[in-house]
Amino acid sequence: MSGALRSMVKSTRSLAEVASKTVCSNAQSQYKKVMEANAKYVLEDKSKLVDMPKQYIFTHLAELPANWAKATREWQLTKAQLSGWRELSSNEAATGLLFAGEVFAWFCVGEYIGRGFSLTGYDY
């Protein structure tokens, strides 16, 4: 290795070491700040960790009746709006048509992916 190349490698190495130390010290201090700010979320009792998946699942299952009621109300509003389709403005009709087109396009994309990126059919 020539002298110039050797000195360049040496200076680059020293710069990398300084940068590494700076990044490590900043990362450690940032980690400490985040952990101190969120200490209330850290479980001290590791036995509670076993119950957490069940709590997560059943918490979300408890929300189902409320979500079902919202979906039912939304469906009733949609049916009411579609029953008077002759009274829709052209803007509302165009928005509905574009939405239906987008849903169909995503369906086609899913089918294409499901067929293994083939337009001809499923590959068994």
Secondary structure, DSSP 8 states (H G I E B T S, - for coil): --HHHHHHHHHHHHHHHHHHHHHHHHHHHHHHHHHHHTGGGS-S-GGGGGTHHHHHHHHHHHTHHHHHHHHHHHHHHHHHHHHTGGG--HHHHHHHHHHHHHHHHHHHHHHHHHTTS-SS----
